[in-house]
Amino acid sequence: MSCVKRLATEKKGAVAVEFLIGFMPMATAFLCFTQVGWIYTAHLVFKHAAFAAARAAIVTTEPCNPGKDEDKRRPDDPKNAFTAALGGGAWQHTFSSPTVTATYNGGEKFGDVKTEVTAKYMCNVPMGKRLVCSGLLGQVSMKETITLPHQGAAYDNATGCGEQ
């Protein structure tokens, strides 16, 4: 083999090694930035869905429910509103085990309703989920608490509503 051919082959090998040394950190950084972007987007979607659950809770939470069975509130309304606000696609599958609790705070007729929503976001970017998301499963816990004034109707025959 001539000296010129051998030098050309060695340079090709050196370029390939340099490429691998530079490519791996850049690819890892790109995947981590992508995962951070998805987490931020998921947090915005989660916050919107939590607000939808809070809006459903302010009209369906005690104390001003009518006495008839068919008009009573459905306790799953805030959770159903949360799920509906996530949409019918991938967002419902990326949030696991959501819990929605709505509690009436206040003694007056239209006190505050505190809604607390928790869920786990399942990270899904390869390599980025292992470095950015906590734990081996690649999950991020999200929690949102929203307090809004009660806006349900004050029925005359409702229990716990007091005088009109």
Buried (B, 14 or more C-beta within 10 A) or exposed (E): EEEEEEEEEEEEEEEEEEEEEEEEEEEBEEBBEBBBEBBEEBBEBBBBBBBBBBBBBBBBBBBBBBEEEEEEBEEEBBBBBBBBBBEEEEBBEBBEEBEBBBEBEEEEBBBBBBBBBBBBBBBBBEBBBBBBBEEEEBBBEBEBEBEBEBEBEBBEEBEEBEEE
